[in-house]
Amino acid sequence: MIKKTILILSIIVVLLFIVSLILNNNKKIDVDEDDLEVCPAVCVEMWIIINNTCVYDECGSGCGPNNITTFLTQEECLSKI
């Protein structure tokens, strides 16, 4: 019984995935390559606003803080809440 349920759920997930691919296939996404920022694969320590709280992340984005939701210091982060 459990194996049948898992099989049915797996089939449903696959079908939903296929439908989403079909629906999204016709959508064109305009991306300006000049606006894309490539971040290095390194850890940059920073403070992140999560649920209106400043949380320290020892391995944040390689691009560094954006000063909107991520900050270099806790003080900067707290000032934006």
mmCIF file of the N, C-alpha and C atoms, coordinates in Angstrom:
data_MODEL
# 
_entry.id   MODEL 
# 
loop_
_atom_site.group_PDB 
_atom_site.id 
_atom_site.type_symbol 
_atom_site.label_atom_id 
_atom_site.label_alt_id 
_atom_site.label_comp_id 
_atom_site.label_asym_id 
_atom_site.label_entity_id 
_atom_site.label_seq_id 
_atom_site.pdbx_PDB_ins_code 
_atom_site.Cartn_x 
_atom_site.Cartn_y 
_atom_site.Cartn_z 
_atom_site.occupancy 
_atom_site.B_iso_or_equiv 
_atom_site.pdbx_formal_charge 
_atom_site.auth_seq_id 
_atom_site.auth_comp_id 
_atom_site.auth_asym_id 
_atom_site.auth_atom_id 
_atom_site.pdbx_PDB_model_num 
ATOM 1   N N  . MET A 1 1  ? 0.823  -1.200 0.000   1.00 0.00 ? 1  MET A N  1 
ATOM 2   C CA . MET A 1 1  ? 0.000  0.000  0.000   1.00 0.00 ? 1  MET A CA 1 
ATOM 3   C C  . MET A 1 1  ? 0.868  1.265  0.000   1.00 0.00 ? 1  MET A C  1 
ATOM 4   N N  . ILE A 1 2  ? 1.908  1.290  0.838   1.00 0.00 ? 2  ILE A N  1 
ATOM 5   C CA . ILE A 1 2  ? 2.787  2.458  0.912   1.00 0.00 ? 2  ILE A CA 1 
ATOM 6   C C  . ILE A 1 2  ? 3.562  2.616  -0.394  1.00 0.00 ? 2  ILE A C  1 
ATOM 7   N N  . LYS A 1 3  ? 3.993  1.498  -0.983  1.00 0.00 ? 3  LYS A N  1 
ATOM 8   C CA . LYS A 1 3  ? 4.731  1.569  -2.243  1.00 0.00 ? 3  LYS A CA 1 
ATOM 9   C C  . LYS A 1 3  ? 3.850  2.130  -3.358  1.00 0.00 ? 3  LYS A C  1 
ATOM 10  N N  . LYS A 1 4  ? 2.559  1.749  -3.381  1.00 0.00 ? 4  LYS A N  1 
ATOM 11  C CA . LYS A 1 4  ? 1.633  2.266  -4.378  1.00 0.00 ? 4  LYS A CA 1 
ATOM 12  C C  . LYS A 1 4  ? 1.451  3.774  -4.210  1.00 0.00 ? 4  LYS A C  1 
ATOM 13  N N  . THR A 1 5  ? 1.324  4.209  -2.961  1.00 0.00 ? 5  THR A N  1 
ATOM 14  C CA . THR A 1 5  ? 1.139  5.629  -2.677  1.00 0.00 ? 5  THR A CA 1 
ATOM 15  C C  . THR A 1 5  ? 2.360  6.426  -3.118  1.00 0.00 ? 5  THR A C  1 
ATOM 16  N N  . ILE A 1 6  ? 3.538  5.918  -2.822  1.00 0.00 ? 6  ILE A N  1 
ATOM 17  C CA . ILE A 1 6  ? 4.772  6.591  -3.224  1.00 0.00 ? 6  ILE A CA 1 
ATOM 18  C C  . ILE A 1 6  ? 4.871  6.649  -4.745  1.00 0.00 ? 6  ILE A C  1 
ATOM 19  N N  . LEU A 1 7  ? 4.518  5.575  -5.411  1.00 0.00 ? 7  LEU A N  1 
ATOM 20  C CA . LEU A 1 7  ? 4.549  5.542  -6.873  1.00 0.00 ? 7  LEU A CA 1 
ATOM 21  C C  . LEU A 1 7  ? 3.579  6.560  -7.457  1.00 0.00 ? 7  LEU A C  1 
ATOM 22  N N  . ILE A 1 8  ? 2.372  6.610  -6.934  1.00 0.00 ? 8  ILE A N  1 
ATOM 23  C CA . ILE A 1 8  ? 1.369  7.560  -7.433  1.00 0.00 ? 8  ILE A CA 1 
ATOM 24  C C  . ILE A 1 8  ? 1.835  8.993  -7.203  1.00 0.00 ? 8  ILE A C  1 
ATOM 25  N N  . LEU A 1 9  ? 2.372  9.282  -6.018  1.00 0.00 ? 9  LEU A N  1 
ATOM 26  C CA . LEU A 1 9  ? 2.864  10.626 -5.726  1.00 0.00 ? 9  LEU A CA 1 
ATOM 27  C C  . LEU A 1 9  ? 4.034  10.995 -6.638  1.00 0.00 ? 9  LEU A C  1 
ATOM 28  N N  . SER A 1 10 ? 4.891  10.031 -6.915  1.00 0.00 ? 10 SER A N  1 
ATOM 29  C CA . SER A 1 10 ? 6.024  10.283 -7.812  1.00 0.00 ? 10 SER A CA 1 
ATOM 30  C C  . SER A 1 10 ? 5.540  10.610 -9.218  1.00 0.00 ? 10 SER A C  1 
ATOM 31  N N  . ILE A 1 11 ? 4.545  9.885  -9.681  1.00 0.00 ? 11 ILE A N  1 
ATOM 32  C CA . ILE A 1 11 ? 3.986  10.131 -11.014 1.00 0.00 ? 11 ILE A CA 1 
ATOM 33  C C  . ILE A 1 11 ? 3.355  11.526 -11.067 1.00 0.00 ? 11 ILE A C  1 
ATOM 34  N N  . ILE A 1 12 ? 2.640  11.905 -10.012 1.00 0.00 ? 12 ILE A N  1 
ATOM 35  C CA . ILE A 1 12 ? 2.016  13.227 -9.955  1.00 0.00 ? 12 ILE A CA 1 
ATOM 36  C C  . ILE A 1 12 ? 3.078  14.319 -10.008 1.00 0.00 ? 12 ILE A C  1 
ATOM 37  N N  . VAL A 1 13 ? 4.160  14.149 -9.254  1.00 0.00 ? 13 VAL A N  1 
ATOM 38  C CA . VAL A 1 13 ? 5.232  15.139 -9.247  1.00 0.00 ? 13 VAL A CA 1 
ATOM 39  C C  . VAL A 1 13 ? 5.854  15.267 -10.632 1.00 0.00 ? 13 VAL A C  1 
ATOM 40  N N  . VAL A 1 14 ? 6.104  14.160 -11.292 1.00 0.00 ? 14 VAL A N  1 
ATOM 41  C CA . VAL A 1 14 ? 6.686  14.183 -12.636 1.00 0.00 ? 14 VAL A CA 1 
ATOM 42  C C  . VAL A 1 14 ? 5.737  14.872 -13.611 1.00 0.00 ? 14 VAL A C  1 
ATOM 43  N N  . LEU A 1 15 ? 4.445  14.562 -13.518 1.00 0.00 ? 15 LEU A N  1 
ATOM 44  C CA . LEU A 1 15 ? 3.474  15.196 -14.410 1.00 0.00 ? 15 LEU A CA 1 
ATOM 45  C C  . LEU A 1 15 ? 3.395  16.704 -14.168 1.00 0.00 ? 15 LEU A C  1 
ATOM 46  N N  . LEU A 1 16 ? 3.407  17.116 -12.923 1.00 0.00 ? 16 LEU A N  1 
ATOM 47  C CA . LEU A 1 16 ? 3.393  18.547 -12.611 1.00 0.00 ? 16 LEU A CA 1 
ATOM 48  C C  . LEU A 1 16 ? 4.638  19.240 -13.147 1.00 0.00 ? 16 LEU A C  1 
ATOM 49  N N  . PHE A 1 17 ? 5.768  18.575 -13.041 1.00 0.00 ? 17 PHE A N  1 
ATOM 50  C CA . PHE A 1 17 ? 7.012  19.130 -13.572 1.00 0.00 ? 17 PHE A CA 1 
ATOM 51  C C  . PHE A 1 17 ? 6.917  19.298 -15.088 1.00 0.00 ? 17 PHE A C  1 
ATOM 52  N N  . ILE A 1 18 ? 6.402  18.302 -15.773 1.00 0.00 ? 18 ILE A N  1 
ATOM 53  C CA . ILE A 1 18 ? 6.264  18.372 -17.228 1.00 0.00 ? 18 ILE A CA 1 
ATOM 54  C C  . ILE A 1 18 ? 5.316  19.496 -17.627 1.00 0.00 ? 18 ILE A C  1 
ATOM 55  N N  . VAL A 1 19 ? 4.202  19.625 -16.918 1.00 0.00 ? 19 VAL A N  1 
ATOM 56  C CA . VAL A 1 19 ? 3.247  20.701 -17.204 1.00 0.00 ? 19 VAL A CA 1 
ATOM 57  C C  . VAL A 1 19 ? 3.908  22.060 -16.987 1.00 0.00 ? 19 VAL A C  1 
ATOM 58  N N  . SER A 1 20 ? 4.680  22.202 -15.913 1.00 0.00 ? 20 SER A N  1 
ATOM 59  C CA . SER A 1 20 ? 5.335  23.486 -15.660 1.00 0.00 ? 20 SER A CA 1 
ATOM 60  C C  . SER A 1 20 ? 6.347  23.808 -16.756 1.00 0.00 ? 20 SER A C  1 
ATOM 61  N N  . LEU A 1 21 ? 7.041  22.801 -17.258 1.00 0.00 ? 21 LEU A N  1 
ATOM 62  C CA . LEU A 1 21 ? 7.979  23.028 -18.367 1.00 0.00 ? 21 LEU A CA 1 
ATOM 63  C C  . LEU A 1 21 ? 7.245  23.491 -19.621 1.00 0.00 ? 21 LEU A C  1 
ATOM 64  N N  . ILE A 1 22 ? 6.119  22.874 -19.893 1.00 0.00 ? 22 ILE A N  1 
ATOM 65  C CA . ILE A 1 22 ? 5.340  23.236 -21.078 1.00 0.00 ? 22 ILE A CA 1 
ATOM 66  C C  . ILE A 1 22 ? 4.826  24.667 -20.953 1.00 0.00 ? 22 ILE A C  1 
ATOM 67  N N  . LEU A 1 23 ? 4.294  25.011 -19.785 1.00 0.00 ? 23 LEU A N  1 
ATOM 68  C CA . LEU A 1 23 ? 3.743  26.349 -19.584 1.00 0.00 ? 23 LEU A CA 1 
ATOM 69  C C  . LEU A 1 23 ? 4.820  27.418 -19.622 1.00 0.00 ? 23 LEU A C  1 
ATOM 70  N N  . ASN A 1 24 ? 5.997  27.127 -19.114 1.00 0.00 ? 24 ASN A N  1 
ATOM 71  C CA . ASN A 1 24 ? 7.079  28.105 -19.077 1.00 0.00 ? 24 ASN A CA 1 
ATOM 72  C C  . ASN A 1 24 ? 7.897  28.149 -20.358 1.00 0.00 ? 24 ASN A C  1 
ATOM 73  N N  . ASN A 1 25 ? 7.712  27.178 -21.221 1.00 0.00 ? 25 ASN A N  1 
ATOM 74  C CA . ASN A 1 25 ? 8.502  27.104 -22.439 1.00 0.00 ? 25 ASN A CA 1 
ATOM 75  C C  . ASN A 1 25 ? 8.236  28.284 -23.362 1.00 0.00 ? 25 ASN A C  1 
ATOM 76  N N  . ASN A 1 26 ? 7.029  28.818 -23.346 1.00 0.00 ? 26 ASN A N  1 
ATOM 77  C CA . ASN A 1 26 ? 6.675  29.903 -24.253 1.00 0.00 ? 26 ASN A CA 1 
ATOM 78  C C  . ASN A 1 26 ? 6.991  31.280 -23.693 1.00 0.00 ? 26 ASN A C  1 
ATOM 79  N N  . LYS A 1 27 ? 7.431  31.358 -22.458 1.00 0.00 ? 27 LYS A N  1 
ATOM 80  C CA . LYS A 1 27 ? 7.728  32.646 -21.853 1.00 0.00 ? 27 LYS A CA 1 
ATOM 81  C C  . LYS A 1 27 ? 9.148  33.069 -22.188 1.00 0.00 ? 27 LYS A C  1 
ATOM 82  N N  . LYS A 1 28 ? 9.275  34.300 -22.661 1.00 0.00 ? 28 LYS A N  1 
ATOM 83  C CA . LYS A 1 28 ? 10.590 34.832 -22.978 1.00 0.00 ? 28 LYS A CA 1 
ATOM 84  C C  . LYS A 1 28 ? 11.044 35.693 -21.806 1.00 0.00 ? 28 LYS A C  1 
ATOM 85  N N  . ILE A 1 29 ? 12.235 35.451 -21.342 1.00 0.00 ? 29 ILE A N  1 
ATOM 86  C CA . ILE A 1 29 ? 12.786 36.221 -20.246 1.00 0.00 ? 29 ILE A CA 1 
ATOM 87  C C  . ILE A 1 29 ? 13.867 37.132 -20.810 1.00 0.00 ? 29 ILE A C  1 
ATOM 88  N N  . ASP A 1 30 ? 13.644 38.434 -20.666 1.00 0.00 ? 30 ASP A N  1 
ATOM 89  C CA . ASP A 1 30 ? 14.626 39.407 -21.142 1.00 0.00 ? 30 ASP A CA 1 
ATOM 90  C C  . ASP A 1 30 ? 15.656 39.653 -20.053 1.00 0.00 ? 30 ASP A C  1 
ATOM 91  N N  . VAL A 1 31 ? 16.896 39.352 -20.362 1.00 0.00 ? 31 VAL A N  1 
ATOM 92  C CA . VAL A 1 31 ? 17.985 39.563 -19.418 1.00 0.00 ? 31 VAL A CA 1 
ATOM 93  C C  . VAL A 1 31 ? 19.047 40.416 -20.086 1.00 0.00 ? 31 VAL A C  1 
ATOM 94  N N  . ASP A 1 32 ? 19.367 41.518 -19.450 1.00 0.00 ? 32 ASP A N  1 
ATOM 95  C CA . ASP A 1 32 ? 20.429 42.374 -19.951 1.00 0.00 ? 32 ASP A CA 1 
ATOM 96  C C  . ASP A 1 32 ? 21.742 41.862 -19.367 1.00 0.00 ? 32 ASP A C  1 
ATOM 97  N N  . GLU A 1 33 ? 22.591 41.336 -20.212 1.00 0.00 ? 33 GLU A N  1 
ATOM 98  C CA . GLU A 1 33 ? 23.833 40.728 -19.731 1.00 0.00 ? 33 GLU A CA 1 
ATOM 99  C C  . GLU A 1 33 ? 24.733 41.720 -19.010 1.00 0.00 ? 33 GLU A C  1 
ATOM 100 N N  . ASP A 1 34 ? 24.577 43.013 -19.298 1.00 0.00 ? 34 ASP A N  1 
ATOM 101 C CA . ASP A 1 34 ? 25.376 44.020 -18.611 1.00 0.00 ? 34 ASP A CA 1 
ATOM 102 C C  . ASP A 1 34 ? 24.971 44.166 -17.148 1.00 0.00 ? 34 ASP A C  1 
ATOM 103 N N  . ASP A 1 35 ? 23.715 43.783 -16.826 1.00 0.00 ? 35 ASP A N  1 
ATOM 104 C CA . ASP A 1 35 ? 23.216 43.896 -15.462 1.00 0.00 ? 35 ASP A CA 1 
ATOM 105 C C  . ASP A 1 35 ? 23.562 42.686 -14.597 1.00 0.00 ? 35 ASP A C  1 
ATOM 106 N N  . LEU A 1 36 ? 24.061 41.623 -15.221 1.00 0.00 ? 36 LEU A N  1 
ATOM 107 C CA . LEU A 1 36 ? 24.383 40.417 -14.466 1.00 0.00 ? 36 LEU A CA 1 
ATOM 108 C C  . LEU A 1 36 ? 25.693 40.600 -13.714 1.00 0.00 ? 36 LEU A C  1 
ATOM 109 N N  . GLU A 1 37 ? 25.681 40.197 -12.455 1.00 0.00 ? 37 GLU A N  1 
ATOM 110 C CA . GLU A 1 37 ? 26.892 40.290 -11.644 1.00 0.00 ? 37 GLU A CA 1 
ATOM 111 C C  . GLU A 1 37 ? 27.365 38.875 -11.335 1.00 0.00 ? 37 GLU A C  1 
ATOM 112 N N  . VAL A 1 38 ? 28.591 38.599 -11.655 1.00 0.00 ? 38 VAL A N  1 
ATOM 113 C CA . VAL A 1 38 ? 29.160 37.288 -11.379 1.00 0.00 ? 38 VAL A CA 1 
ATOM 114 C C  . VAL A 1 38 ? 29.953 37.391 -10.082 1.00 0.00 ? 38 VAL A C  1 
ATOM 115 N N  . CYS A 1 39 ? 29.528 36.602 -9.103  1.00 0.00 ? 39 CYS A N  1 
ATOM 116 C CA . CYS A 1 39 ? 30.177 36.641 -7.794  1.00 0.00 ? 39 CYS A CA 1 
ATOM 117 C C  . CYS A 1 39 ? 31.198 35.511 -7.684  1.00 0.00 ? 39 CYS A C  1 
ATOM 118 N N  . PRO A 1 40 ? 32.365 35.800 -7.121  1.00 0.00 ? 40 PRO A N  1 
ATOM 119 C CA . PRO A 1 40 ? 33.361 34.742 -6.942  1.00 0.00 ? 40 PRO A CA 1 
ATOM 120 C C  . PRO A 1 40 ? 32.891 33.714 -5.921  1.00 0.00 ? 40 PRO A C  1 
ATOM 121 N N  . ALA A 1 41 ? 33.366 32.515 -6.056  1.00 0.00 ? 41 ALA A N  1 
ATOM 122 C CA . ALA A 1 41 ? 32.980 31.431 -5.149  1.00 0.00 ? 41 ALA A CA 1 
ATOM 123 C C  . ALA A 1 41 ? 33.852 31.467 -3.898  1.00 0.00 ? 41 ALA A C  1 
ATOM 124 N N  . VAL A 1 42 ? 33.655 32.512 -3.112  1.00 0.00 ? 42 VAL A N  1 
ATOM 125 C CA . VAL A 1 42 ? 34.381 32.663 -1.850  1.00 0.00 ? 42 VAL A CA 1 
ATOM 126 C C  . VAL A 1 42 ? 33.393 33.055 -0.765  1.00 0.00 ? 42 VAL A C  1 
ATOM 127 N N  . CYS A 1 43 ? 33.782 32.863 0.472   1.00 0.00 ? 43 CYS A N  1 
ATOM 128 C CA . CYS A 1 43 ? 32.942 33.247 1.596   1.00 0.00 ? 43 CYS A CA 1 
ATOM 129 C C  . CYS A 1 43 ? 33.278 34.671 2.034   1.00 0.00 ? 43 CYS A C  1 
ATOM 130 N N  . VAL A 1 44 ? 32.256 35.493 2.170   1.00 0.00 ? 44 VAL A N  1 
ATOM 131 C CA . VAL A 1 44 ? 32.421 36.849 2.679   1.00 0.00 ? 44 VAL A CA 1 
ATOM 132 C C  . VAL A 1 44 ? 31.510 36.981 3.896   1.00 0.00 ? 44 VAL A C  1 
ATOM 133 N N  . GLU A 1 45 ? 32.110 37.227 5.046   1.00 0.00 ? 45 GLU A N  1 
ATOM 134 C CA . GLU A 1 45 ? 31.330 37.360 6.278   1.00 0.00 ? 45 GLU A CA 1 
ATOM 135 C C  . GLU A 1 45 ? 30.446 38.595 6.179   1.00 0.00 ? 45 GLU A C  1 
ATOM 136 N N  . MET A 1 46 ? 29.189 38.458 6.635   1.00 0.00 ? 46 MET A N  1 
ATOM 137 C CA . MET A 1 46 ? 28.274 39.596 6.587   1.00 0.00 ? 46 MET A CA 1 
ATOM 138 C C  . MET A 1 46 ? 27.085 39.366 7.506   1.00 0.00 ? 46 MET A C  1 
ATOM 139 N N  . TRP A 1 47 ? 26.340 40.431 7.704   1.00 0.00 ? 47 TRP A N  1 
ATOM 140 C CA . TRP A 1 47 ? 25.111 40.400 8.480   1.00 0.00 ? 47 TRP A CA 1 
ATOM 141 C C  . TRP A 1 47 ? 23.941 40.484 7.505   1.00 0.00 ? 47 TRP A C  1 
ATOM 142 N N  . ILE A 1 48 ? 22.914 39.650 7.738   1.00 0.00 ? 48 ILE A N  1 
ATOM 143 C CA . ILE A 1 48 ? 21.765 39.562 6.841   1.00 0.00 ? 48 ILE A CA 1 
ATOM 144 C C  . ILE A 1 48 ? 20.496 39.850 7.629   1.00 0.00 ? 48 ILE A C  1 
ATOM 145 N N  . ILE A 1 49 ? 19.593 40.636 7.030   1.00 0.00 ? 49 ILE A N  1 
ATOM 146 C CA . ILE A 1 49 ? 18.290 40.855 7.656   1.00 0.00 ? 49 ILE A CA 1 
ATOM 147 C C  . ILE A 1 49 ? 17.384 39.698 7.267   1.00 0.00 ? 49 ILE A C  1 
ATOM 148 N N  . ILE A 1 50 ? 16.945 38.945 8.272   1.00 0.00 ? 50 ILE A N  1 
ATOM 149 C CA . ILE A 1 50 ? 16.020 37.830 8.081   1.00 0.00 ? 50 ILE A CA 1 
ATOM 150 C C  . ILE A 1 50 ? 14.898 38.001 9.091   1.00 0.00 ? 50 ILE A C  1 
ATOM 151 N N  . ASN A 1 51 ? 13.657 38.103 8.597   1.00 0.00 ? 51 ASN A N  1 
ATOM 152 C CA . ASN A 1 51 ? 12.485 38.284 9.459   1.00 0.00 ? 51 ASN A CA 1 
ATOM 153 C C  . ASN A 1 51 ? 12.684 39.440 10.437  1.00 0.00 ? 51 ASN A C  1 
ATOM 154 N N  . ASN A 1 52 ? 13.160 40.562 9.916   1.00 0.00 ? 52 ASN A N  1 
ATOM 155 C CA . ASN A 1 52 ? 13.353 41.779 10.705  1.00 0.00 ? 52 ASN A CA 1 
ATOM 156 C C  . ASN A 1 52 ? 14.366 41.614 11.835  1.00 0.00 ? 52 ASN A C  1 
ATOM 157 N N  . THR A 1 53 ? 15.300 40.691 11.653  1.00 0.00 ? 53 THR A N  1 
ATOM 158 C CA . THR A 1 53 ? 16.360 40.440 12.628  1.00 0.00 ? 53 THR A CA 1 
ATOM 159 C C  . THR A 1 53 ? 17.693 40.357 11.895  1.00 0.00 ? 53 THR A C  1 
ATOM 160 N N  . CYS A 1 54 ? 18.734 40.880 12.504  1.00 0.00 ? 54 CYS A N  1 
ATOM 161 C CA . CYS A 1 54 ? 20.073 40.781 11.915  1.00 0.00 ? 54 CYS A CA 1 
ATOM 162 C C  . CYS A 1 54 ? 20.713 39.455 12.312  1.00 0.00 ? 54 CYS A C  1 
ATOM 163 N N  . VAL A 1 55 ? 21.120 38.692 11.305  1.00 0.00 ? 55 VAL A N  1 
ATOM 164 C CA . VAL A 1 55 ? 21.711 37.370 11.522  1.00 0.00 ? 55 VAL A CA 1 
ATOM 165 C C  . VAL A 1 55 ? 23.111 37.359 10.911  1.00 0.00 ? 55 VAL A C  1 
ATOM 166 N N  . TYR A 1 56 ? 24.098 36.889 11.671  1.00 0.00 ? 56 TYR A N  1 
ATOM 167 C CA . TYR A 1 56 ? 25.470 36.810 11.178  1.00 0.00 ? 56 TYR A CA 1 
ATOM 168 C C  . TYR A 1 56 ? 25.623 35.581 10.296  1.00 0.00 ? 56 TYR A C  1 
ATOM 169 N N  . ASP A 1 57 ? 26.232 35.755 9.122   1.00 0.00 ? 57 ASP A N  1 
ATOM 170 C CA . ASP A 1 57 ? 26.500 34.650 8.199   1.00 0.00 ? 57 ASP A CA 1 
ATOM 171 C C  . ASP A 1 57 ? 27.995 34.647 7.913   1.00 0.00 ? 57 ASP A C  1 
ATOM 172 N N  . GLU A 1 58 ? 28.686 33.612 8.374   1.00 0.00 ? 58 GLU A N  1 
ATOM 173 C CA . GLU A 1 58 ? 30.138 33.574 8.201   1.00 0.00 ? 58 GLU A CA 1 
ATOM 174 C C  . GLU A 1 58 ? 30.547 33.247 6.772   1.00 0.00 ? 58 GLU A C  1 
ATOM 175 N N  . CYS A 1 59 ? 29.609 32.814 5.943   1.00 0.00 ? 59 CYS A N  1 
ATOM 176 C CA . CYS A 1 59 ? 29.943 32.500 4.552   1.00 0.00 ? 59 CYS A CA 1 
ATOM 177 C C  . CYS A 1 59 ? 28.846 33.020 3.633   1.00 0.00 ? 59 CYS A C  1 
ATOM 178 N N  . GLY A 1 60 ? 28.694 34.337 3.606   1.00 0.00 ? 60 GLY A N  1 
ATOM 179 C CA . GLY A 1 60 ? 27.688 34.957 2.747   1.00 0.00 ? 60 GLY A CA 1 
ATOM 180 C C  . GLY A 1 60 ? 28.139 34.996 1.295   1.00 0.00 ? 60 GLY A C  1 
ATOM 181 N N  . SER A 1 61 ? 27.507 35.824 0.512   1.00 0.00 ? 61 SER A N  1 
ATOM 182 C CA . SER A 1 61 ? 27.767 35.921 -0.924  1.00 0.00 ? 61 SER A CA 1 
ATOM 183 C C  . SER A 1 61 ? 29.195 36.384 -1.218  1.00 0.00 ? 61 SER A C  1 
ATOM 184 N N  . GLY A 1 62 ? 29.755 35.832 -2.263  1.00 0.00 ? 62 GLY A N  1 
ATOM 185 C CA . GLY A 1 62 ? 31.076 36.242 -2.704  1.00 0.00 ? 62 GLY A CA 1 
ATOM 186 C C  . GLY A 1 62 ? 31.104 37.662 -3.240  1.00 0.00 ? 62 GLY A C  1 
ATOM 187 N N  . CYS A 1 63 ? 29.934 38.216 -3.558  1.00 0.00 ? 63 CYS A N  1 
ATOM 188 C CA . CYS A 1 63 ? 29.854 39.605 -4.027  1.00 0.00 ? 63 CYS A CA 1 
ATOM 189 C C  . CYS A 1 63 ? 29.952 40.587 -2.868  1.00 0.00 ? 63 CYS A C  1 
ATOM 190 N N  . GLY A 1 64 ? 29.841 40.104 -1.662  1.00 0.00 ? 64 GLY A N  1 
ATOM 191 C CA . GLY A 1 64 ? 29.892 40.988 -0.509  1.00 0.00 ? 64 GLY A CA 1 
ATOM 192 C C  . GLY A 1 64 ? 28.534 41.588 -0.204  1.00 0.00 ? 64 GLY A C  1 
ATOM 193 N N  . PRO A 1 65 ? 28.466 42.411 0.831   1.00 0.00 ? 65 PRO A N  1 
ATOM 194 C CA . PRO A 1 65 ? 27.195 42.993 1.245   1.00 0.00 ? 65 PRO A CA 1 
ATOM 195 C C  . PRO A 1 65 ? 26.620 43.940 0.186   1.00 0.00 ? 65 PRO A C  1 
ATOM 196 N N  . ASN A 1 66 ? 25.275 43.970 0.089   1.00 0.00 ? 66 ASN A N  1 
ATOM 197 C CA . ASN A 1 66 ? 24.627 44.866 -0.877  1.00 0.00 ? 66 ASN A CA 1 
ATOM 198 C C  . ASN A 1 66 ? 24.092 46.139 -0.216  1.00 0.00 ? 66 ASN A C  1 
ATOM 199 N N  . ASN A 1 67 ? 24.220 46.248 1.100   1.00 0.00 ? 67 ASN A N  1 
ATOM 200 C CA . ASN A 1 67 ? 23.764 47.397 1.873   1.00 0.00 ? 67 ASN A CA 1 
ATOM 201 C C  . ASN A 1 67 ? 22.261 47.641 1.769   1.00 0.00 ? 67 ASN A C  1 
ATOM 202 N N  . ILE A 1 68 ? 21.523 46.618 1.382   1.00 0.00 ? 68 ILE A N  1 
ATOM 203 C CA . ILE A 1 68 ? 20.062 46.670 1.373   1.00 0.00 ? 68 ILE A CA 1 
ATOM 204 C C  . ILE A 1 68 ? 19.530 45.617 2.339   1.00 0.00 ? 68 ILE A C  1 
ATOM 205 N N  . THR A 1 69 ? 19.955 44.378 2.131   1.00 0.00 ? 69 THR A N  1 
ATOM 206 C CA . THR A 1 69 ? 19.568 43.290 3.041   1.00 0.00 ? 69 THR A CA 1 
ATOM 207 C C  . THR A 1 69 ? 20.779 42.610 3.659   1.00 0.00 ? 69 THR A C  1 
ATOM 208 N N  . THR A 1 70 ? 21.968 42.930 3.173   1.00 0.00 ? 70 THR A N  1 
ATOM 209 C CA . THR A 1 70 ? 23.196 42.363 3.719   1.00 0.00 ? 70 THR A CA 1 
ATOM 210 C C  . THR A 1 70 ? 24.177 43.490 4.017   1.00 0.00 ? 70 THR A C  1 
ATOM 211 N N  . PHE A 1 71 ? 24.917 43.340 5.140   1.00 0.00 ? 71 PHE A N  1 
ATOM 212 C CA . PHE A 1 71 ? 25.767 44.426 5.617   1.00 0.00 ? 71 PHE A CA 1 
ATOM 213 C C  . PHE A 1 71 ? 27.082 43.887 6.161   1.00 0.00 ? 71 PHE A C  1 
ATOM 214 N N  . LEU A 1 72 ? 28.097 44.734 6.145   1.00 0.00 ? 72 LEU A N  1 
ATOM 215 C CA . LEU A 1 72 ? 29.412 44.363 6.637   1.00 0.00 ? 72 LEU A CA 1 
ATOM 216 C C  . LEU A 1 72 ? 29.444 44.286 8.167   1.00 0.00 ? 72 LEU A C  1 
ATOM 217 N N  . THR A 1 73 ? 28.730 45.193 8.830   1.00 0.00 ? 73 THR A N  1 
ATOM 218 C CA . THR A 1 73 ? 28.757 45.219 10.298  1.00 0.00 ? 73 THR A CA 1 
ATOM 219 C C  . THR A 1 73 ? 27.358 45.050 10.871  1.00 0.00 ? 73 THR A C  1 
ATOM 220 N N  . GLN A 1 74 ? 27.309 44.624 12.112  1.00 0.00 ? 74 GLN A N  1 
ATOM 221 C CA . GLN A 1 74 ? 26.030 44.466 12.802  1.00 0.00 ? 74 GLN A CA 1 
ATOM 222 C C  . GLN A 1 74 ? 25.349 45.832 12.977  1.00 0.00 ? 74 GLN A C  1 
ATOM 223 N N  . GLU A 1 75 ? 26.138 46.858 13.229  1.00 0.00 ? 75 GLU A N  1 
ATOM 224 C CA . GLU A 1 75 ? 25.588 48.197 13.428  1.00 0.00 ? 75 GLU A CA 1 
ATOM 225 C C  . GLU A 1 75 ? 24.855 48.680 12.169  1.00 0.00 ? 75 GLU A C  1 
ATOM 226 N N  . GLU A 1 76 ? 25.470 48.465 10.990  1.00 0.00 ? 76 GLU A N  1 
ATOM 227 C CA . GLU A 1 76 ? 24.825 48.850 9.739   1.00 0.00 ? 76 GLU A CA 1 
ATOM 228 C C  . GLU A 1 76 ? 23.514 48.105 9.566   1.00 0.00 ? 76 GLU A C  1 
ATOM 229 N N  . CYS A 1 77 ? 23.548 46.823 9.870   1.00 0.00 ? 77 CYS A N  1 
ATOM 230 C CA . CYS A 1 77 ? 22.353 45.975 9.716   1.00 0.00 ? 77 CYS A CA 1 
ATOM 231 C C  . CYS A 1 77 ? 21.242 46.471 10.637  1.00 0.00 ? 77 CYS A C  1 
ATOM 232 N N  . LEU A 1 78 ? 21.566 46.697 11.893  1.00 0.00 ? 78 LEU A N  1 
ATOM 233 C CA . LEU A 1 78 ? 20.556 47.134 12.879  1.00 0.00 ? 78 LEU A CA 1 
ATOM 234 C C  . LEU A 1 78 ? 19.969 48.488 12.490  1.00 0.00 ? 78 LEU A C  1 
ATOM 235 N N  . SER A 1 79 ? 20.747 49.334 11.856  1.00 0.00 ? 79 SER A N  1 
ATOM 236 C CA . SER A 1 79 ? 20.246 50.659 11.474  1.00 0.00 ? 79 SER A CA 1 
ATOM 237 C C  . SER A 1 79 ? 19.201 50.591 10.360  1.00 0.00 ? 79 SER A C  1 
ATOM 238 N N  . LYS A 1 80 ? 19.121 49.469 9.637   1.00 0.00 ? 80 LYS A N  1 
ATOM 239 C CA . LYS A 1 80 ? 18.177 49.329 8.534   1.00 0.00 ? 80 LYS A CA 1 
ATOM 240 C C  . LYS A 1 80 ? 16.882 48.616 8.931   1.00 0.00 ? 80 LYS A C  1 
ATOM 241 N N  . ILE A 1 81 ? 16.804 48.186 10.177  1.00 0.00 ? 81 ILE A N  1 
ATOM 242 C CA . ILE A 1 81 ? 15.584 47.495 10.638  1.00 0.00 ? 81 ILE A CA 1 
ATOM 243 C C  . ILE A 1 81 ? 14.580 48.518 11.111  1.00 0.00 ? 81 ILE A C  1 
# 
